[in-house]
Amino acid sequence: MATAVRRRARFHELEISGIRPLTADSIEVTFAVPPELHGEYDYLPGQYVALRAHVDGHEVRRSYSICRPPSPGAISVGIKRDLGGLFSVWAHENLAVGDRIDVMSPEGTFTSNLPDLDGAHLAGIAAGSGITPMMSLAASVLAASPTARFTLVYTNRATPDVMFLEDLADLKDRYPARLALHHVLSREQRAAPLLSGRIDGEKLDAILDRLLPPASVTEWFLCGPFDLVALCRSALERHGVAASDIRFELFTTDADGPRVDRGRPVEVRAGDATRTIEFTLDGLSSTVETPVAADEAILDAALRVRGDVPFACAGGVCGTCRARVLEGSVRMTQNFALEPDELERGYVLTCQSHPTTERVVVDYDV
């Protein structure tokens, strides 16, 4: 499969062409992409888009994985309603076919690195709404090569909570010999004890021993909450799987925090100790001063002078705000998006990066 290409993320207003219920708490939303924007919305299986709207007087952005194989003219995402979720509750209660909403061009590296899928065996472990990128990955992999296989372990509380239940069954019917599908339900008894109950370390080891021997897998995909992804990564490493063969993506619930009011007003007063942030975006250089006492992230400071600085989750998860440090140094509080080789080359997540030198120069265009 092709390698994910980093490009400048841009928003365009797209029309909603379809809304399909998936469960009582989740929907699939499809956006029509006009011909003149097809190139902007080319994507690889496993990538995501960010949606932007004004909710309760605030600009709010949320990232959602694309759930359909690449097809010109349409982008589909799955949105699960989170208890207390600012954006997801608004989307479920307000979005309608014909509405127009800002959709960012596709981003993300939760994609296959394999140059050739012939004979490959890809495996995914997902929880809840972590299934959304797996839908696109599994369907694309199985269609790309007649000898490729995909095994999916998908955990939920009970059958009514399973997103894309019928779609998964249809995919299994289409590729009965090459798709292995295992539903693990934590609050519903299944015929096989191994597929009943919450996935903990012991159950995961049993799954890897009996259903999904790591030695048989070419590439791994993990998507879900932090605890599950961390558990799976540790287990795979104990089974001898190289880190380079594991792709992972975390999802955060919409209720994790409002993540609004980025670029909040910060007053620089005479006599304040400050640091200078210089950044390049779309070929234009900008400079902003930030008080040392404010401990601003580079993203927050940059948004005070450029409202088009790219970001989505602002929580260190999606990687949309990625930039390269050219001069100076920063302290990055958390990182769930950048690979080790990107860090070695000086890339940081600007939403999590705080200047530690008097002058920092970053480039969003590199």
C-alpha positions as CSV (number, residue, x, y, z in Angstrom):
1,M,0.0,0.0,0.0
2,A,1.0,3.6,-0.5
3,T,2.9,5.5,2.2
4,A,1.0,8.3,4.0
5,V,2.1,11.7,2.7
6,R,2.3,14.7,5.0
7,R,0.6,17.7,3.6
8,R,-0.7,21.1,4.8
9,A,-4.1,20.4,6.5
10,R,-6.8,22.8,5.2
11,F,-10.5,23.1,5.9
12,H,-13.1,23.2,3.2
13,E,-16.9,23.5,3.7
14,L,-18.5,20.2,2.6
15,E,-22.2,19.2,2.4
16,I,-23.5,16.3,4.4
17,S,-24.9,13.8,1.8
18,G,-26.0,11.0,4.3
19,I,-26.4,10.2,7.9
20,R,-26.8,6.5,8.9
21,P,-27.6,5.2,12.4
22,L,-25.1,2.5,13.5
23,T,-26.1,1.9,17.1
24,A,-28.2,3.8,19.6
25,D,-25.2,6.1,20.3
26,S,-23.3,6.2,17.0
27,I,-23.9,7.4,13.4
28,E,-22.0,7.4,10.1
29,V,-21.9,10.8,8.5
30,T,-21.0,11.1,4.8
31,F,-19.8,14.3,3.2
32,A,-19.9,14.9,-0.6
33,V,-16.6,16.0,-2.1
34,P,-17.0,18.1,-5.2
35,P,-14.8,17.3,-8.2
36,E,-12.6,20.4,-7.8
37,L,-11.7,19.1,-4.3
38,H,-11.0,15.5,-5.1
39,G,-7.3,16.0,-4.9
40,E,-7.6,17.7,-1.5
41,Y,-9.5,14.7,-0.1
42,D,-7.5,11.8,-1.5
43,Y,-6.7,9.6,1.5
44,L,-5.2,6.3,2.6
45,P,-7.1,3.6,4.6
46,G,-6.7,4.5,8.3
47,Q,-6.4,8.2,8.0
48,Y,-8.7,10.7,9.7
49,V,-10.3,14.2,9.1
50,A,-11.1,16.9,11.6
51,L,-14.5,18.5,11.8
52,R,-14.9,22.2,12.8
53,A,-18.1,23.8,14.1
54,H,-19.2,26.5,16.5
55,V,-20.9,25.0,19.6
56,D,-22.2,27.1,22.4
57,G,-20.3,30.1,21.1
58,H,-17.0,28.4,20.8
59,E,-15.1,27.0,17.9
60,V,-14.7,23.3,18.5
61,R,-12.7,20.8,16.5
62,R,-12.8,17.0,16.7
63,S,-10.9,14.3,14.7
64,Y,-12.8,11.3,13.3
65,S,-11.3,8.3,11.4
66,I,-12.5,7.7,7.9
67,C,-14.5,4.5,7.8
68,R,-14.8,3.7,4.1
69,P,-12.2,2.6,1.6
70,P,-10.9,5.4,-0.6
71,S,-13.4,6.5,-3.2
72,P,-13.5,9.9,-5.0
73,G,-16.4,12.1,-4.2
74,A,-17.2,11.1,-0.6
75,I,-15.7,11.0,2.9
76,S,-17.5,9.0,5.7
77,V,-16.8,9.1,9.4
78,G,-18.3,7.4,12.4
79,I,-19.3,9.6,15.3
80,K,-20.1,8.0,18.7
81,R,-22.0,10.1,21.2
82,D,-20.0,10.5,24.4
83,L,-21.7,11.1,27.7
84,G,-21.2,14.9,28.3
85,G,-19.4,15.2,24.9
86,L,-19.5,18.7,23.6
87,F,-19.1,18.0,19.9
88,S,-20.5,14.5,19.6
89,V,-23.8,15.4,21.4
90,W,-24.1,18.5,19.2
91,A,-23.5,16.4,16.1
92,H,-26.1,13.8,17.0
93,E,-28.7,16.3,17.8
94,N,-28.1,18.9,15.1
95,L,-26.5,17.6,12.0
96,A,-28.8,16.9,9.0
97,V,-28.5,15.9,5.4
98,G,-27.9,19.1,3.4
99,D,-26.0,20.9,6.2
100,R,-22.6,22.2,5.4
101,I,-19.7,21.9,7.9
102,D,-15.9,22.5,7.8
103,V,-14.0,19.4,7.1
104,M,-10.1,19.3,7.2
105,S,-8.2,17.5,4.5
106,P,-7.2,13.9,5.5
107,E,-4.3,13.4,7.9
108,G,-2.7,10.6,9.9
109,T,-0.1,7.8,9.7
110,F,-2.3,4.9,10.9
111,T,-1.7,3.3,7.6
112,S,0.1,0.2,6.3
113,N,3.8,0.5,5.5
114,L,3.9,-2.6,3.4
115,P,4.9,-2.1,-0.2
116,D,3.3,-5.3,-1.3
117,L,0.2,-7.0,0.3
118,D,0.5,-10.3,-1.5
119,G,0.6,-13.0,1.1
120,A,0.5,-10.5,4.0
121,H,-1.4,-11.1,7.2
122,L,-2.5,-7.9,8.9
123,A,-4.2,-7.9,12.3
124,G,-6.2,-5.3,14.1
125,I,-7.3,-5.0,17.8
126,A,-10.0,-2.4,18.3
127,A,-12.4,-1.3,21.1
128,G,-15.6,0.7,20.6
129,S,-15.3,3.5,18.1
130,G,-11.7,2.4,17.5
131,I,-13.3,0.2,14.8
132,T,-13.7,3.1,12.4
133,P,-10.2,3.1,10.8
134,M,-10.2,-0.7,10.8
135,M,-13.3,-0.7,8.5
136,S,-11.3,1.1,5.8
137,L,-8.1,-0.8,6.5
138,A,-9.7,-4.3,6.4
139,A,-11.8,-3.7,3.3
140,S,-8.9,-2.1,1.4
141,V,-6.4,-4.7,2.3
142,L,-8.7,-7.6,1.3
143,A,-9.6,-5.9,-2.0
144,A,-6.0,-5.1,-2.9
145,S,-4.6,-8.6,-3.0
146,P,-6.3,-12.0,-3.4
147,T,-3.8,-13.5,-1.0
148,A,-3.8,-10.9,1.7
149,R,-5.5,-11.8,5.1
150,F,-6.9,-9.7,7.9
151,T,-7.7,-10.7,11.4
152,L,-9.8,-8.4,13.6
153,V,-10.3,-8.7,17.3
154,Y,-13.1,-6.2,18.3
155,T,-14.2,-5.6,21.9
156,N,-17.4,-4.0,23.1
157,R,-19.7,-4.3,26.1
158,A,-22.5,-6.0,24.3
159,T,-23.9,-6.7,20.8
160,P,-26.1,-3.5,20.6
161,D,-22.9,-1.5,21.2
162,V,-21.1,-2.9,18.1
163,M,-20.6,-0.3,15.5
164,F,-20.7,-1.5,11.8
165,L,-22.1,-4.9,13.0
166,E,-23.8,-5.6,9.7
167,D,-21.0,-4.1,7.6
168,L,-18.5,-6.4,9.3
169,A,-20.8,-9.4,8.7
170,D,-21.0,-8.4,5.0
171,L,-17.2,-8.1,4.8
172,K,-16.9,-11.6,6.3
173,D,-19.4,-13.0,3.8
174,R,-17.4,-11.4,1.0
175,Y,-14.0,-12.8,2.2
176,P,-14.9,-15.8,4.3
177,A,-11.4,-17.5,4.0
178,R,-9.3,-14.4,4.4
179,L,-11.1,-12.3,7.1
180,A,-11.1,-13.7,10.6
181,L,-13.5,-11.7,12.8
182,H,-13.6,-12.2,16.6
183,H,-16.1,-10.2,18.7
184,V,-15.1,-10.0,22.4
185,L,-18.0,-8.8,24.6
186,S,-17.3,-7.8,28.2
187,R,-20.9,-7.8,29.4
188,E,-22.5,-10.5,27.3
189,Q,-21.8,-14.2,27.5
190,R,-20.6,-15.8,24.3
191,A,-20.3,-19.4,23.4
192,A,-16.5,-19.3,23.6
193,P,-15.2,-18.2,27.1
194,L,-12.2,-16.7,25.4
195,L,-14.5,-14.1,23.7
196,S,-16.4,-13.2,26.9
197,G,-15.3,-10.7,29.5
198,R,-13.0,-7.7,29.5
199,I,-9.7,-8.0,27.7
200,D,-7.0,-8.0,30.4
201,G,-3.4,-9.2,30.3
202,E,-4.3,-12.9,30.8
203,K,-7.1,-12.9,28.2
204,L,-4.9,-11.0,25.7
205,D,-2.1,-13.6,26.1
206,A,-4.7,-16.4,25.5
207,I,-6.0,-14.6,22.4
208,L,-2.5,-14.3,21.0
209,D,-1.7,-17.9,21.8
210,R,-4.9,-19.5,20.5
211,L,-6.4,-17.1,17.9
212,L,-3.8,-14.8,16.7
213,P,-0.2,-16.1,16.9
214,P,2.1,-13.1,16.5
215,A,4.5,-15.0,14.4
216,S,1.9,-15.3,11.7
217,V,1.2,-11.6,11.5
218,T,3.0,-9.2,9.1
219,E,1.7,-5.9,10.5
220,W,-0.4,-4.9,13.6
221,F,-3.0,-2.1,14.1
222,L,-4.2,-1.1,17.5
223,C,-6.9,1.5,18.1
224,G,-8.8,2.3,21.2
225,P,-8.4,3.9,24.6
226,F,-4.9,4.3,26.1
227,D,-5.1,1.5,28.5
228,L,-6.0,-1.1,25.9
229,V,-3.4,0.1,23.4
230,A,-0.7,0.1,26.0
231,L,-1.7,-3.4,27.1
232,C,-1.5,-4.7,23.6
233,R,1.8,-3.0,22.8
234,S,3.4,-4.5,25.9
235,A,2.0,-7.9,25.1
236,L,3.2,-7.9,21.5
237,E,6.7,-6.8,22.6
238,R,6.8,-9.7,25.0
239,H,5.9,-12.0,22.1
240,G,8.8,-10.6,20.1
241,V,7.0,-8.3,17.8
242,A,9.2,-5.4,16.6
243,A,7.9,-1.9,17.4
244,S,8.2,-1.0,13.7
245,D,5.5,-3.6,12.9
246,I,3.0,-2.1,15.3
247,R,0.8,0.8,14.2
248,F,-1.3,2.4,16.9
249,E,-3.8,5.1,17.3
250,L,-5.4,6.4,20.5
251,F,-8.9,7.8,20.6
252,T,-10.0,10.2,23.3
253,T,-13.6,10.6,24.2
254,D,-15.3,13.9,23.4
255,A,-15.9,14.3,27.1
256,D,-12.2,14.3,28.0
257,G,-12.2,18.1,27.9
258,P,-13.7,21.0,26.0
259,R,-10.5,21.8,24.1
260,V,-11.9,25.2,23.1
261,D,-10.6,28.8,23.3
262,R,-7.2,28.0,21.8
263,G,-5.1,31.1,21.4
264,R,-6.5,32.6,24.5
265,P,-5.5,36.3,25.2
266,V,-2.2,36.6,26.9
267,E,-1.0,40.0,28.0
268,V,2.7,40.8,27.6
269,R,3.5,43.5,30.1
270,A,6.5,45.8,30.3
271,G,9.3,44.1,32.3
272,D,7.9,40.6,31.8
273,A,10.5,37.9,30.9
274,T,9.5,36.7,27.5
275,R,10.5,34.1,24.9
276,T,10.3,34.7,21.1
277,I,8.5,32.2,18.9
278,E,9.1,32.4,15.1
279,F,7.1,30.1,12.8
280,T,6.7,29.6,9.1
281,L,3.3,28.5,7.7
282,D,2.4,28.5,4.0
283,G,5.7,30.3,3.3
284,L,4.9,33.2,5.5
285,S,6.9,33.9,8.7
286,S,5.3,35.2,11.8
287,T,6.7,36.2,15.3
288,V,5.0,36.2,18.6
289,E,6.3,37.0,22.1
290,T,5.1,34.8,25.0
291,P,5.6,35.5,28.7
292,V,7.7,32.9,30.5
293,A,5.3,32.9,33.4
294,A,2.4,32.0,31.0
295,D,4.1,28.7,30.0
296,E,2.2,28.8,26.7
297,A,2.3,26.0,24.2
298,I,3.7,27.1,20.8
299,L,0.3,26.4,19.2
300,D,-1.5,28.7,21.6
301,A,0.9,31.5,21.1
302,A,0.9,31.1,17.3
303,L,-2.9,31.2,17.2
304,R,-2.8,34.6,18.8
305,V,-1.2,36.0,15.6
306,R,-2.3,33.5,12.9
307,G,-5.8,32.0,13.2
308,D,-5.0,29.4,10.4
309,V,-2.3,27.5,12.3
310,P,-3.3,23.8,11.9
311,F,-4.6,21.8,14.9
312,A,-7.4,19.3,15.6
313,C,-7.4,17.4,19.0
314,A,-4.9,19.7,20.8
315,G,-4.2,16.8,23.1
316,G,-1.1,15.3,21.6
317,V,-2.9,12.5,19.9
318,C,-3.7,13.3,16.2
319,G,-0.5,15.0,15.0
320,T,-2.2,17.7,13.0
321,C,-0.1,20.5,14.6
322,R,3.2,18.8,13.8
323,A,6.1,21.1,13.0
324,R,9.9,20.9,12.9
325,V,12.1,22.8,15.4
326,L,14.8,24.6,13.4
327,E,16.4,26.7,16.3
328,G,16.1,26.6,20.0
329,S,14.6,23.9,22.1
330,V,11.2,22.9,23.6
331,R,9.7,20.8,26.3
332,M,7.0,18.5,25.0
333,T,4.6,17.4,27.7
334,Q,3.1,14.4,25.9
335,N,3.2,12.7,22.5
336,F,1.0,9.9,21.2
337,A,1.4,10.8,17.5
338,L,5.0,11.1,16.5
339,E,7.3,8.2,15.6
340,P,10.8,7.9,17.0
341,D,12.4,8.8,13.7
342,E,10.3,12.0,13.5
343,L,11.4,13.0,17.0
344,E,15.1,12.4,16.0
345,R,14.6,14.8,13.0
346,G,13.3,17.5,15.2
347,Y,9.5,17.3,14.8
348,V,7.3,18.2,17.7
349,L,3.6,18.5,18.5
350,T,3.2,22.3,18.9
351,C,0.1,21.8,21.0
352,Q,2.3,20.1,23.6
353,S,5.6,22.0,23.1
354,H,6.7,24.8,25.4
355,P,9.8,26.9,24.6
356,T,12.8,26.4,26.9
357,T,15.1,28.8,25.2
358,E,14.8,32.6,24.6
359,R,14.1,32.0,20.9
360,V,12.5,29.1,19.1
361,V,12.0,28.8,15.4
362,V,9.6,26.2,14.0
363,D,8.5,25.3,10.5
364,Y,5.0,23.9,9.7
365,D,5.8,23.6,6.0
366,V,8.7,21.2,6.2
